[in-house]
Amino acid sequence: MKNRKQYLKKSQSILELVQETIRSGKIRLHEASIMKPEYGEGSEFFYKGGISFLDSKGYEEGEIFIVTKTEDKVDVAKKVSGSDTPLKKTIKSKSDGKSYTLSGGPVSFKEYFNHIKAGASIQPKGEDWEALIVVAYNEQKEGPEWNRAKKFWSDHGDEANVLAKKISQLVPSKKLKQLGSSTANLRPDWTGVDKTPKTDVLGDTEHISLKKAGGSQLLSGGDKEIKATFNASVRIMCDDVATPVFKFISDLENKMGKLNYDGTVKSIKQLSSSGKELTAQEMEIIKKYGSMTLNHQELTNDLNEIFNDMEFKKIFCFEAATGTSKFADDKAIANILIEFNPDKGEITKNLPMKSIEDATYLAQNNKFYFSFKSSGNNPYTVLRTSVLSKKQLTGESKGGMKIETLSEIIKSEMKKFSPQIYEYLKENHSSKNTILEEWEMFTKLFDKIKTLPEKSVQKIKSIYNSIMERVKNALDIIRKLGKDMFDGLMHFLGLEVNNISIESSGSFPLV
């Protein structure tokens, strides 16, 4: 049992393969003594590892042995107890056809083999198919790829040869090499931790991401990898095609700019409950008054428009497929996606991935939804990518340009007007978890403006103008931040990304 545990640990990848195929119903294994006479010629057994003689021949956990005609020469013997008559059983490796004879009692070697029920077989998983295709492409049954592929060759070598021939029509490389489960160095600014290369198979110039048909995912590593891909993608968008972010900033500025007071305006309640048909002027007043709101859900919806813009989706999908911003090692960065169907012997997709535009097909089948939460009193301490420094945000950097937050601006201006009114509004504010509390508090002054003396009305208008001037200055600075624009915007609003949901479909789903 001790040996068995050691080999299970040593051959974890093979064990995962078996677990996967058992769950899928493609293979059924059960404990059984290989020596029992009931397992005659043709019975198949899954080798767990641990028999020194077989291990020395290069057989690892996952090897398939078939019971064949018994031979006289004994290769591995176990002592039998009492008056038991020794039994002999000859088994043949399915990968290389070599035979070996075991000798022992009815339960000897039980811990080293599992019986594979008739008709069942272990199916190759993704990395096994990569090895099979590379062996077929190179026409070379040696090396690490062959060591992985050999146990599947008798059942799947023909399909591998067909697929390799079709791939050779798409790529000019003389030889291919499997990167498999290797790891690659990440760029210093990448916030994820998964080091698995996007490249599965390496050619002369082709870095192939090889996917089996049926929905192979482009992203692995869970939420951390999704968030890291988002961080990289939004920076590329702001640096390259910032139109969606510019539009959001302009719309935000315009929406806030509509907050003004007309002394002839009745309250919304009076207008809507009067029972009279509203005039066009009154309807416009209501419309303008509604523009004062800047709540969490409305802002979230507007921000999500950025990320469901086709330009952002193309960038995100390109990064997910290639790892261009992720890896410091060029070999790990994929530049072509190939999807294959082994059952039909077909290459079902061939997508070069050399530019962001190449990801258009992938972007069409994905939809994003982002939720946001307050980042706290000191937004620079929680900026997701930590790109903008505290000095840059507070104006201590060269040039002294401070990116003020909306909260800072409104608090400052309201306190100038009346610290007492500010504290009163703060204490009586009903919303508990709003991320734009100060803005909502400020708009409450406009609810009460008609009850105030004209001098106070003019003072509030002056405060509003001061707020908007500072808002405009902050947004103008943010517009000039290039790839850091979105981080600056999140700082201004006091927000951070809380959750990312992705709806995926098509041949290459993201998740």
N, C-alpha and C positions, 0 to 999 in steps of 0.2 A: 504493500500500500504506500509505503514511503517513496519507493521508486516511481510509482504511478503519479503521485502528487508532483514530484520533481519534473516529470515529463509533461504533465499538464501545464505547469508554469512555463516550461521551456518552449512549448508548442502552442502558445495561446491563440495565435492566428488560426491554426487548424481547428482548435476547439470552437472558436467563434463561428467558423464555417459550418461545422457540424450542428451547432446550436441553431444557426440561421436556417439550415435546410430542414432540420427537424421541425422547427416552428412552421415552416412553409408546407410541411407535409410531403416533401419530395424524398425524404429518407426516414426509415423507421429502424431504430436500433434497440436492442435489448441485451441485457446481461445473459451470457450463455457460455458453457464450457465448449471450447472448440474441439475437445477430444471426444465428445460423445458420438457414438456410432450413428446416431440419427442425422448428424450433419454430414451427409455424403458428398460425393463429387458435385461440384458446381455451387456449393454453399459459399457465400461470401462473408468475410469478416473484416471489420474495421480495426486496425491496429492502433493501440493506445500508446505504444512505446514502452520500454522498460526491459526488454529481453536483450541482454548484452550482445549476444551473437548477431541478432538482427540489426540492432542499432549500429554495430560496427560495420555492417554492410551498407549503411547510409539510409536505412529506412526510418522514417519519422512518424510521429503520430499523424494519422490520416491516411496512411498507406492502406490499400485494399488488397487482401489476400484471398485467393480462391482455393477451396479444397479440391485436390486433384488426385489422380491415381497414386496409391501409396507406394513409396520407394523403400528399399531396404536400408540404405545408409541413413543413420540418425545424425542430425546436426545439433539438436538441442534435446537434452534428456532431463527429466525430473524423476526423482526417486518415488516409488510407489510404496504404500504402507501394507504391512501384513502379508496376506496371501494373494493380494490383487495382482492380476496379470497385466504387465505393461501394455499400453495401447500405442499405436503409431498413427500419425496423421501427416500427410504431405500437403503443404500449401504452396501456391504459386503467386508471386507478386504480379499484380495487374499492370504495373507500370513497366517492368522490364522482363517479365516472363520467366524469371529464375525461380527454381523450386527448392524448398527446404523441408526436412522431415523432423517432426516433433515426436517425442516419446514421453509417456507419463501415465498418470491415472485419469479417471473420468473427469475430475475437476481441475486437473493441472492446467496452467496457463489461463485460467478463467479471468483473472484480473487484467490480462493484457489484451483481450479481444472483446469486441461486441459483435453480435450477429446482425447482419443486414438482411432483412426479410426479402424473400424472393421478389424480383421485379423492381426493387427500389435501388436507387443509385445516388451518389453524392453529386450535386450539381455545382459547377464552377460559379463562384461569385465574381464581382467586378474585377478585382485584381488578378484572379485566376485567368479570366478571359484575356486580360492584357498580356499575361505571360504566354498564353497559348498563341495569341496572334503574333507576338514578337518572335516566338520560336518558328512559326510557320513562315513569317516574312523573311527571316534571316536564313531559313532552311538549315538550322544549326541546333542539334539536340545536345547542348551542353551549356554550362554557365548557370547563373542564378535563375534565369527565366525557365530553363528546362527543369531545374530542381523543383520549381513550383508547378510547372505544367505537366510533368510526366505522369502524375497519378490520374490526370484527366484525359491523357492523350488518346488512349484506346477508344474512349467513348466520344470525344469531341475534336479529335485531330482533323477530321475531314472538314468540319464546319470552320475550324481555324484556318485551314488552307484556303478555303473559298473566300473568307473575309480578308485574309492577308493579301490575296491577289487583287481584290477590289480596292483595298487601301493603297496598294502600290500604284494604282492608276490615278490616285489623288495627290500622293506625295512622292517627290523624286529621290528620297534618301535611299542609299544603298543598304544601310543597316538601321535597325531600330533598337532602342534600349529602354527597358522598363525602369521608371523611377520607383514605382510601387509605394511602399509604406515609408519611404525615406522622409526626412525632414529638411527644411531649408531655413536660412536665417531671415528674420523679419527686419523691416526697416525700423529705425529707432522711433519714429512717430506713429507707428501702427499700434492701436490700442487693444487689439485682440491677442490671443495667445496660441491659437491653432497654427502649427507649422507645416501642415501637410501641403506639399506642392500642388498647384493647379495643374501642372503638367503631369500626365500619367506615363506617356511614352515619348521618348526623345529621339528625334531624327537629326539629320545634318543641320537643318535650319528650322525644322518644324518642331514645335513644342505642343504635342497633341494632348488635349483633354479628351479621353476616350470614355464614352458613356454607353451603357447598355440601354436599349430601348425599353421604355416602361416608366419613365419619370425619374431618372437619376438627378439628384439635387446638385445645384451649383454651390450652395453654401453649407458648410459643416461647422461644428464648433459651437452651436447654440446662440444664445442672445449676445454673448460677447463678440462673436464674429459678425453678426448682423449689425451691431452698433458700430463696430470698427469700420465696416464697409460703408455705413452711412456717413461717418465722420470724414472718411477719405472722399466720398462721392460729393458731398455738399461743398467741400473745399475746391474740388475740381470745377464744379458748376459755377461757383462764385468767381473763380479765376478765369474761366473759359467762356461760359455762356450764362451770364448772370441775369438775363432778362427776367426769369420768374421771381428772383429776389428783388430786383429793382421795382418790379410791378407791385409786389407786396408792400415795399416801403412807401411807394407813392400812394397806394390806396390807403395805407394806414395814416399817412400825413393828411390826405384829403379828408378822411373820415373825422379825424380829430379837428381839422380846420373848420368843419361845418358847425361846430358848437358855438352858437352865438345867440344873443337874446334880443328879441324885438319887443319893445315895451307894449305893443298893442296885442300881443299874443295872449290868448286865454289859456288856461291850463288844459292839458290833454283830456282830463276828466270832464271838464265843462264842455269842450268841443264834442266829445264822443257821446255824452249823455243828454245833450240838449234836445235831441229828437228832430232837429232841423237838418235839412239837406246841406251838407258842407260845401262851401264854395271852393273853387280851384285854389284860391289863395290859402284857405284854411287847410286844405289837403296838403299843400306844399309845406305849410308850417308843421303839420304833424310829421311829415316825412323828414324834415330837417331835425325836429326834436328827437325822432327815433335814431338819428345818426349820432346822437350823443353817447349811446351805449357802446361799450367796448368790453364785452364780457368774455369769460374764459372760452365758452363753446364757440362763440363767433370768431374769436381770434384763432382757436384751434382749427376751425374749418378753413379760415383764410390761409393759415400756414400749410395746411394739407394740400391746398391748391398748388403750392410750390413743388411738392414732392410727387404729385400725380401729373405734373407737366412731363411731356414726352422726353424733353431734354434731360431732366434729372433721371428718369427711369432708364434711359439709355446708358447714362454714366454709371448708375448703380449696377445694372446688369453686366456691363463691360468689366467693371472691377470684380464683381462676383465670379465671372467666368475666367478672368485672366490673372488676377492678383497683381496687376501692374503697380499699384501703389503699396502693395503689401510686402513683397519680397525684395530683399537686397540681392538675392541670387537670381540672375537672369534665367537660369535653366528652369527654375520653378514657375516662371511666368508663361502661361499658355498663350499660343497665338492661333490655335485652330481647334474647333469643337467637332468631333466626329461621333455620331451616334450609330450603333449597329444593332441588328437583330439577328442573333445567332441561329434562331429557329428557322428563319427564312434565308439565311446567308446573304443578308442585304445591308448595305450602308444606307441608313434612312435619313441622315442629315450630315451635311458637310458645310460648316460655317467658319470661314476665316474670321479671326478676331484680332485685326491689326489696327483698328481705329474704333473710336466710340460709335461711329455710324454703323459699324458692322453689328452692333448689338441691338439694332432696331427690331429685329425679329423676336428677340428675347423680351424686349421691353413691352411689346404688344400684349404679352400674356401675364403681366404682373400688375398688381394694384397695391399701393401702400396706404397705411393709416398710422399717423403718429399722434400720440397724446403728450401733453406738456404739463409740467407742474412748476410751482414756484421754486426758484433756486435759493431762496433765503435772503438774508439781509446783505450779504456780501457776494454778489453774483460771480465775481472773478474767482472766488475760491472753488467754484464747482463747474466752471466752464469745461465742457466735455472733452475737448481736445487739448486744453491747456495751452493753446497757441498764443492767445493774447495774454501778455504779462500783466501783473498787477500795476506796474508802473505805467504801462500803455493805457490802461483803463482809468487810472486815477489822474492822469495828466503829468506824471512825474518823469515820463520819457522825454527824449529829445524833441523839442518843438512845443511841449507842454499842452498838447491837445487831449483834453479829458473827454471820455465818452460818458456823459451823464446818463443815469437811469431815469426812466419816466417817473419812478417813485421819488427819487431824489429831487427832481425838478418841481413836482407838484407840492411835496411837503415844504420845500423851501419857500415857494411863492405864497402858499396859503398861510404859512406862519408869518410872513411879512405883512399880510393883510390883517390877520387877527389870530394870535395864538389861542385865544379863548374859543373862537368859533371852530378852529381846527380840532381842538381837543373835544369839543362838543360833538362835532360830526363823527369823529373817530369813535367816541364812546357809544353813539347811537347808530352806528353802521350795522345793519342786520346781517350782511353776508359774512360768513365765517371763514371760508376757504378761498375767496376770490383772489386771483393773482393780480388783479388790477384795482385793488381796493381804493387806492388814493384817487384814481381817476373817477371812480363811482362816487366817492365822497365829494369830489370837486363839482361834479354835475349836480349834486343835491343843492348847491348854492343857487343854481339856476332855477330850481323848483321854487325857491323862496324869494327870488329876486324882486317879484312884483310887490312884495310886502315891505321892501326896504326903501329908505329915502333915496332920491335921485343921486345924491353924493356917493352912497354905498354902491349903487348900481354901476356908476362910472368906475368906482374903484375895482369892482369885480371884473368889469370888462378890461381894465388895465392889467389885472392879474392874469386874465386869460391870454391877453396879447403877449405878456412876458413869458408865460408858459409855452405858448406856441413858437415864440422866437427861439427859446432854448431847445425845444423839441426839434425844430428845423435845423439848428446847428448840430445837434447830436446825430440826426439822420444824415446830414451832409457828410459828417466825418465817417459814418458807417459806410456810406456809398463808395468811399475811396479806399476801403480796406482790402479790396481784391479778394483773395482766397479766404481771408479772415472775416468777410462781410457778415456771414450768418452768425458767427460767434459774437460779433459786435452787436448784432440785432438781438440775440438772446440776452446779452448783458443789459441792453437798453430796456427790454421788457421784463427783466427779472425772471426769465424762464429757463428751463432745461428740458430736454427730451426725456420723457418718462417711460414710454413704451413704443415699440415699433411692431406693427402687425403687417404681414404680407400675405396677400391672396395670390397663389401661383397656379398656373396651369400650363399645358403644352408639353413639348418634348423635354425642355430644360427648365423645370420649376426651380425657383430660388430656394425654397424650403419644402 
